[in-house]
Amino acid sequence: MLQKISGSSFLLLALISLIILFSNLGGIPLLDPDEPVYAQTPKEMLQSADLISPRIYGEFWYDKPPMYYWLVAGAYQLFGVNEFAARFPSALLGLITVLYIYVMGTRFFGERAGFFSALILVTSIEFFYLGKAAVTDITLTLCLTIALLSFIDKKYYLFYIFAGLATVTKGPVGVLFPGAIIVLYIALTQRWTELKSMKLPAGIFIYAAVALPWYVIMYQLHGAAFIDTFIGFHNVTRFTSPEHPEGVLWYYFIPVLLLGFFPWSAVMLQAAWSSLTSSNRGFSKLAFLNIWAWFIFLFFTVSRTKLVSYILPMYPPLAMIVGWYIATLLERRTKRGQTAWAAALLVLGLLLTGVCILGSREMPQLMWGAYAAAVVFGLIAVLGSYWLWKNEIKRVLGLQIAAMAVFSVIFVTMLLPAVEQYFSSQQFAKEFQAKYDGNSPVYVVKFLRPGLAFYADFYGTEIESNWGDAPLLAEVVEKEKKENRKAYFIIQQMQYKKLSAEHQQELQVLVKVADSMVLLKE
C-alpha cells in the first residue's frame, strides 16, 4: 500500500531547504571561473536578442547546451542582471529536487524513509554548495533524477521527457547515463520483459521532440563548427583527454565523495551493502538506486577529465539508500552496524575539524568562520558518535541536520565573504576600470576573463591556454615591446612569478587584489 506524504513534514522540509539553499544567495560575488561564464553567456544572449546560440566575449560559444542559460535569462528578466538571478535557477531546482526525493522516497519506501532521504540530500555539503552556484549541475541532476525515478515507477513518458531535458542541459550524457543505467539494471536483474513495456517507439519520438530541435537548429546555423566543438571537444575529448592534468588521479572522487556527502558519507557504504544483502520488498528499487549511484561514480573515475561537481547526479539515489537504511534501523531497533557508523563519523568529523583549525592559521581572515565551522564538525564527530554508541539514532539525525543547516549559513555569511577577493573578480574588475585608459590593448589570462567580462563589461584578448602557463605571456610582452606600444596585462600572481626578471622590470604593477594583478607596459 502506498503511503501518503505528510503535510507537516513537507512544510518542515521546504523550510529547512529554503534556509540552506537561499541564505545569502546573492550576497557573494560570482566565483571564478565557472560562475561568471554561466552568468555572462545569458547576459550576452539577451543583449544580442538571440536565445538560440550561446555566446560569450561577443563570439558564439559551443561549450554547453542552452537550458541553464535560458533559465538564467528568465531570472534576469525577473530580478535584473545580478548574482542572485544567476544563482536563482540552481537554488530553485535544488529545492524541487529535494521535495521530489521526499515524494518518491515516501512512495517507494514509506514516509519516514522519504523524509530522511530528502533531509540527507539537502544537508550534504556538495549538494547545497552546488545548489547555491550558477552552474549547470543541479539542473542536470534534477532532470536525471526525475527521469530515472520515473523509469523505476513505470512512468515511461515522463522518463523520456526528462531524458530529453537532460540532453538540452548537458548534452549526450542526458541520454547515455539513463540508457546505460537502465540496461545494466535489466541485465543484472534479468528483467528483459521491461523493454517491451517501455513504449520505445513512442518514447523515442517524445525524446527526440524534446531533445533534438535545438541541436538541429544549431547545426543549420553553425554547421560543422558546432558539431566539431560541442561533440568532438567538449564531450569526446574531455572524456578521453584530461582538461586539468593535475586532477587525473584514479582515486580523485573518493575524497570528493567522502567530503561532499558528509556527514552521511560515514554511513553510506554500510547502507549500500545492507540495501543489497537484506531481503526486503523494495530490493529491486534499491538495486536500481545502487546501479545508478555507483555507475556515475565509476564512469567519472574512468573519465580523464575530472571535476568535483561531476558526481553530483549520484547524490539523490545515495541519499535514498541511506534514508531507507536509517529508517530500517529505527524500525528494527537494532544496534547492528552503528559501531562502524560511529567510528567513521568520529574520524571524518575530527578530520574536518582539524582542517578548519589549520585553515584559520593559514588564512587568518577565516578565523571566526573557521572556528565556528570547527565547532559544528566537532559536535557532529563527538556528540554524534557518542549518541550512535548509545543507540540514539533520532538524536544523531537531529544533530546532523541542524548542524549542517548551521554550517551552510556559516559558509555563505562568514567563510566565503572573508576570502571572496581570492575567488572572485568583482573588486579586481572595478579597480581595473579605474586604471584603464580606454584605448590600449588588454591581454587577459583565461581564468580571469569571465569575471572581467561580467563585472567590467570588458573582454580583452585571451593569452593563456594552460593553467599557470607563462611562456605565452612572455611572447605577448615581447610582441608589444617590438611594436613599442602601451599595453595592459591582467594575470595571476603565479604567471607573474614565472616571468623573467627582465620582463618583470618592464611591467608596472597597477593593481593587485589578492592573487590578481593588472600590469602596464608603457
C-alpha positions in Angstrom: 0.0 0.0 0.0 1.4 3.4 -1.0 2.0 5.8 1.8 0.9 9.4 1.6 3.2 12.4 2.2 2.8 14.3 5.4 1.8 18.0 5.1 3.8 18.9 8.2 6.9 17.0 7.0 6.6 18.6 3.6 6.5 22.1 5.1 9.3 21.5 7.5 11.5 20.1 4.7 10.7 23.0 2.5 11.6 25.5 5.3 14.9 23.8 6.1 15.7 23.6 2.4 14.9 27.3 1.8 17.2 28.3 4.6 20.1 26.1 3.3 19.7 26.9 -0.4 18.7 30.5 -0.4 20.6 32.1 2.5 22.7 35.0 1.2 22.3 33.7 -2.3 23.1 37.0 -4.0 25.4 38.3 -1.3 28.6 36.7 -2.6 30.3 37.8 -5.8 30.4 35.2 -8.6 33.3 32.8 -8.1 35.9 32.4 -10.9 36.0 31.0 -13.4 32.8 28.9 -13.8 30.0 31.1 -12.3 30.9 34.2 -14.4 30.8 32.0 -17.6 27.2 30.9 -16.8 26.2 34.4 -15.8 27.8 36.2 -18.7 26.6 33.9 -21.5 22.8 34.5 -20.9 23.6 38.2 -20.4 25.1 38.4 -23.9 22.3 36.2 -25.4 19.8 38.8 -24.1 21.9 41.7 -25.4 22.1 40.2 -28.8 18.4 39.2 -28.8 19.4 35.7 -29.7 18.3 33.0 -27.3 19.3 30.1 -29.6 23.1 30.5 -30.0 25.0 30.8 -26.7 27.8 33.4 -26.9 30.5 34.9 -24.7 33.1 37.6 -25.3 31.0 38.6 -28.4 31.5 35.2 -30.0 29.5 32.0 -30.4 30.1 29.6 -27.5 29.6 25.8 -28.0 30.5 24.6 -24.5 27.1 23.6 -23.2 23.5 23.3 -24.4 21.3 26.3 -23.5 19.0 25.0 -20.7 20.7 26.8 -17.9 21.4 29.9 -20.0 17.6 30.1 -20.7 16.8 29.7 -17.0 19.2 32.5 -16.0 18.0 34.7 -18.9 14.5 34.3 -17.4 15.8 35.1 -13.9 17.5 38.2 -15.3 14.2 39.4 -16.7 12.6 39.0 -13.2 15.4 40.1 -10.9 17.8 42.1 -13.1 21.4 41.1 -14.0 23.0 40.2 -10.7 24.4 37.4 -8.7 21.0 36.4 -7.1 19.4 36.0 -10.5 22.4 34.0 -11.9 22.1 31.5 -9.0 18.3 31.5 -8.6 17.7 28.7 -11.1 20.1 26.3 -9.3 18.6 27.1 -5.8 15.0 26.7 -7.1 15.7 23.4 -8.9 17.7 22.2 -5.9 14.6 22.8 -3.8 12.5 20.9 -6.3 14.9 18.0 -6.3 14.8 17.7 -2.5 11.0 17.8 -2.4 10.8 15.3 -5.3 13.0 12.9 -3.4 10.7 13.2 -0.4 7.7 12.4 -2.5 9.3 9.5 -4.4 11.1 8.1 -1.3 7.8 8.1 0.5 6.1 6.3 -2.5 8.9 3.6 -2.6 9.9 3.0 1.0 7.5 4.9 3.3 7.1 8.4 4.7 9.8 8.2 7.2 12.4 6.9 4.7 11.3 9.6 2.2 11.6 12.4 4.8 15.1 11.2 5.8 16.2 10.8 2.2 15.3 14.4 1.4 16.9 15.8 4.5 20.1 13.8 3.9 20.3 15.2 0.3 19.9 18.8 1.2 22.3 18.7 4.1 25.2 17.0 2.2 27.9 19.5 1.6 28.3 19.2 -2.2 24.6 19.3 -2.9 23.9 22.5 -1.0 27.1 24.1 -2.3 26.2 23.5 -5.9 22.6 24.3 -5.2 23.9 27.9 -4.4 26.1 28.1 -7.5 25.5 29.5 -11.0 26.4 26.2 -12.8 24.6 23.5 -14.7 25.0 20.6 -12.3 21.8 20.9 -10.2 19.7 21.3 -13.4 21.2 18.1 -14.8 20.8 16.3 -11.5 17.1 17.2 -11.3 16.4 16.1 -14.9 18.2 12.8 -14.4 16.6 12.2 -11.0 13.1 12.6 -12.4 13.9 10.6 -15.5 15.4 7.6 -13.6 12.8 7.6 -10.8 10.1 7.7 -13.4 11.5 4.7 -15.1 11.5 2.6 -11.9 8.0 3.9 -11.2 6.9 2.8 -14.7 6.0 6.3 -15.8 7.8 5.9 -19.1 6.6 9.0 -20.9 7.9 11.2 -18.0 11.2 9.4 -18.3 11.5 10.3 -22.0 10.6 13.9 -21.4 13.2 14.4 -18.7 15.9 12.5 -20.5 15.3 14.9 -23.3 15.5 17.9 -21.0 18.8 16.5 -19.5 20.2 16.4 -23.1 19.3 20.0 -23.6 21.0 20.7 -20.3 24.4 19.0 -20.7 24.5 17.1 -24.0 24.8 13.4 -24.7 25.1 12.3 -21.0 21.4 13.2 -20.7 20.5 10.1 -22.6 23.7 8.0 -22.2 23.5 7.9 -18.4 19.9 6.8 -18.2 20.3 4.4 -21.0 23.4 2.7 -19.6 21.9 2.6 -16.1 18.7 1.0 -17.3 20.5 -1.5 -19.5 22.7 -2.5 -16.6 19.7 -2.9 -14.3 17.8 -5.0 -16.7 20.8 -7.2 -17.5 21.8 -7.7 -13.8 18.2 -8.5 -12.7 17.3 -10.4 -15.9 14.1 -8.2 -16.4 14.3 -8.2 -20.2 10.5 -8.0 -20.5 10.8 -4.5 -19.1 12.0 -3.4 -22.6 8.6 -4.4 -24.1 6.7 -2.3 -21.6 8.8 0.9 -22.1 6.8 2.0 -25.1 10.1 2.5 -27.0 8.8 3.7 -30.4 6.6 6.4 -28.8 9.3 7.2 -26.3 12.0 7.7 -28.9 9.6 10.2 -30.7 8.9 12.0 -27.4 12.6 12.2 -26.5 13.6 13.4 -30.0 10.8 16.1 -29.9 12.2 17.5 -26.6 16.0 17.0 -27.1 16.7 17.5 -30.8 15.2 20.8 -32.0 17.9 23.0 -30.5 20.7 20.7 -31.9 19.1 20.7 -35.4 18.8 24.5 -35.4 22.3 25.0 -34.2 23.7 22.7 -36.9 21.7 24.6 -39.5 23.0 27.9 -38.2 26.7 27.0 -37.5 27.3 23.7 -39.4 30.4 21.6 -38.7 31.9 24.1 -36.3 29.1 23.4 -33.8 29.4 19.6 -34.1 33.2 19.5 -34.0 33.5 21.8 -31.0 30.5 20.6 -29.0 30.5 16.9 -29.6 34.2 16.5 -30.6 35.9 18.6 -27.9 33.5 19.2 -25.1 32.3 15.6 -24.9 34.6 13.0 -26.5 37.9 14.8 -26.0 37.1 15.7 -22.4 36.3 12.1 -21.6 39.5 10.7 -23.3 42.0 13.5 -22.5 42.4 15.4 -19.3 41.3 19.1 -19.3 43.0 19.5 -15.9 46.1 17.2 -15.8 46.6 17.8 -12.1 43.3 16.0 -11.4 44.0 12.8 -13.3 44.2 10.5 -10.2 42.3 7.2 -10.1 41.2 7.9 -6.5 40.2 11.6 -7.2 36.5 11.1 -6.4 37.0 9.1 -3.2 37.9 12.1 -1.1 35.4 14.2 -3.1 32.6 11.8 -2.1 33.7 11.5 1.5 33.7 15.3 1.9 30.9 16.1 -0.5 28.4 13.7 1.1 29.4 14.5 4.6 28.1 13.8 7.3 26.2 11.0 5.6 29.4 9.5 4.0 30.1 8.0 7.4 27.2 5.5 6.8 26.8 5.3 3.0 28.8 2.2 2.4 27.1 0.1 5.1 23.7 1.4 3.9 24.6 0.4 0.3 25.7 -3.1 1.5 22.6 -3.6 3.6 20.3 -2.5 0.8 21.8 -5.2 -1.5 22.1 -8.0 1.0 18.9 -7.6 3.1 15.8 -9.4 2.0 13.1 -6.9 1.6 10.2 -5.9 -0.6 12.0 -2.9 -2.0 15.0 -4.8 -3.2 14.6 -4.1 -7.0 14.2 -0.4 -6.4 17.3 -0.4 -4.0 19.3 -2.4 -6.6 18.4 0.2 -9.2 19.4 3.1 -7.0 22.8 1.4 -6.3 23.4 0.8 -10.0 22.5 4.4 -10.7 24.8 5.9 -8.0 27.9 3.7 -8.5 27.7 3.7 -12.3 28.1 7.5 -12.2 30.9 7.3 -9.7 32.8 4.7 -11.8 32.1 6.5 -15.1 33.8 9.7 -13.9 36.6 7.7 -12.2 37.4 6.3 -15.6 37.0 9.7 -17.4 40.2 11.6 -18.0 38.7 14.9 -17.1 37.7 15.2 -13.5 35.8 18.0 -11.7 34.4 17.9 -8.2 30.8 18.6 -9.5 30.7 15.7 -11.9 29.4 13.1 -9.4 26.5 15.2 -8.1 23.9 13.1 -10.0 24.8 10.1 -7.7 23.7 12.0 -4.6 19.9 11.6 -4.9 20.0 7.8 -5.2 22.6 7.6 -2.5 20.5 9.8 -0.2 17.5 7.5 -0.8 19.6 4.4 0.0 20.9 6.0 3.3 17.4 7.3 4.1 16.0 3.8 3.7 18.7 2.3 5.8 18.3 4.7 8.7 14.5 4.2 8.7 15.1 0.5 8.7 17.4 0.8 11.7 14.8 2.7 13.6 12.1 0.1 12.7 14.2 -2.9 13.7 15.6 -1.2 16.9 18.9 -2.9 16.3 22.5 -1.8 17.1 24.0 -3.7 14.2 26.3 -1.5 12.1 26.1 1.5 14.4 29.6 1.0 15.8 31.1 1.3 12.3 29.0 4.3 11.6 30.1 5.9 14.9 33.8 5.3 14.2 33.6 6.7 10.6 31.7 9.7 11.8 34.2 10.4 14.5 37.2 10.1 12.1 35.6 12.2 9.3 34.2 14.8 11.7 37.5 15.3 13.5 39.4 15.5 10.2 37.2 18.3 9.1 37.5 20.0 12.5 41.3 19.8 12.1 41.2 21.2 8.5 39.1 24.2 9.7 41.6 25.0 12.5 44.6 24.6 10.2 42.9 26.7 7.6 42.4 29.5 10.1 46.1 29.6 10.7 47.0 29.6 7.0 44.4 32.3 6.3 43.8 34.4 9.4 40.9 36.3 7.8 39.0 33.0 8.0 39.5 32.7 11.8 36.0 33.3 13.1 34.2 31.4 10.4 36.7 28.5 10.5 36.3 28.3 14.3 32.5 28.3 14.0 32.7 25.5 11.4 35.2 23.6 13.6 32.6 23.7 16.4 29.9 22.4 14.1 32.1 19.5 12.8 33.4 18.8 16.3 29.9 18.4 17.7 28.9 16.1 14.8 32.0 14.0 15.4 32.0 13.7 19.2 28.3 14.0 20.2 27.1 12.2 17.1 29.4 9.2 17.6 28.5 9.1 21.3 24.8 9.0 20.6 25.3 6.3 18.0 27.1 4.2 20.5 24.1 4.8 22.9 21.7 3.8 20.0 20.1 7.3 20.0 19.7 7.4 16.2 17.0 10.1 16.2 19.2 12.4 18.2 22.0 11.8 15.7 19.7 12.7 12.8 18.5 15.8 14.5 22.1 16.8 15.4 23.4 16.3 11.9 20.6 18.1 10.1 20.6 21.1 12.4 24.5 21.3 12.4 24.7 21.1 8.6 22.0 23.8 8.3 24.0 26.0 10.6 27.2 25.2 8.6 25.5 26.1 5.3 24.8 29.6 6.8 28.3 29.9 8.3 29.7 29.1 4.8 28.0 31.9 3.0 28.0 34.5 5.7 31.4 34.1 7.3 33.7 31.8 5.3 33.2 32.9 1.7 32.9 36.7 2.4 36.2 36.5 4.3 38.1 35.2 1.2 35.9 36.3 -1.7 38.6 38.6 -3.2 40.7 35.4 -3.7 37.9 33.7 -5.7 36.0 36.5 -7.4 37.0 39.2 -9.9 34.4 41.7 -8.7 36.7 44.1 -6.8 39.5 43.5 -9.2 37.4 44.4 -12.2 36.3 47.7 -10.5 39.9 48.7 -9.9 40.9 47.8 -13.4 38.2 50.1 -14.8 39.5 52.9 -12.7 43.1 52.5 -14.1 42.4 51.6 -17.8 42.9 54.3 -20.4 40.1 53.0 -22.6 42.2 52.6 -25.7 45.3 50.4 -25.3 45.2 46.6 -25.9 44.4 44.4 -22.9 45.6 40.8 -22.5 43.7 38.6 -20.0 44.6 35.1 -18.7 41.8 32.6 -19.3 40.9 32.1 -15.6 40.1 35.8 -15.0 38.4 36.6 -18.3 34.8 35.5 -17.5 34.7 37.6 -14.3 36.2 40.6 -16.0 33.6 40.3 -18.7 30.7 40.1 -16.3 31.8 42.8 -13.8 33.6 45.2 -16.2 31.8 44.5 -19.5 35.3 44.2 -20.9 36.6 41.1 -22.9 40.2 41.8 -23.7 42.3 39.3 -25.6 42.9 35.8 -24.0 46.6 34.9 -23.7 46.6 31.7 -21.6 45.7 28.2 -22.6 47.3 26.2 -19.8 47.0 26.6 -16.0 49.9 28.5 -14.6 51.5 28.9 -18.0 53.8 31.9 -18.6 55.6 31.4 -21.9 52.6 32.7 -23.9 52.5 35.7 -21.7 56.2 36.4 -22.3 55.7 36.1 -26.0 53.0 38.7 -25.9 55.2 41.0 -23.8 57.9 40.7 -26.4 55.5 41.4 -29.2 54.3 44.6 -27.6 57.9 45.6 -27.0 58.7 45.3 -30.7 55.6 47.3 -31.6 56.6 49.9 -28.9 53.0 50.5 -27.7 51.3 50.7 -24.4 49.5 47.5 -23.3 47.8 46.1 -20.2 48.2 42.6 -18.9 45.6 41.0 -16.5 47.2 37.9 -14.9 47.5 36.0 -11.7 50.5 36.1 -9.4 51.6 32.6 -10.4 52.1 33.7 -14.0 53.9 36.9 -12.9 56.4 34.8 -10.8 57.2 32.7 -13.9 58.2 35.7 -15.9 61.9 36.5 -16.2 63.3 39.3 -14.0 63.8 41.4 -17.2 60.1 41.1 -18.1 59.0 41.9 -14.5 61.1 45.1 -14.6 59.4 46.2 -17.8 55.9 45.8 -16.4 54.5 48.2 -13.9 52.1 46.8 -11.3 49.0 49.0 -11.4 46.5 46.9 -9.4 46.9 43.9 -7.1 43.9 42.3 -5.4 44.7 39.1 -3.7 46.4 36.9 -6.4 45.1 39.0 -9.4 47.2 41.7 -11.0 47.0 44.4 -13.6 50.4 45.1 -15.2 51.2 48.0 -17.5 53.8 48.1 -20.3 54.4 51.8 -21.1 
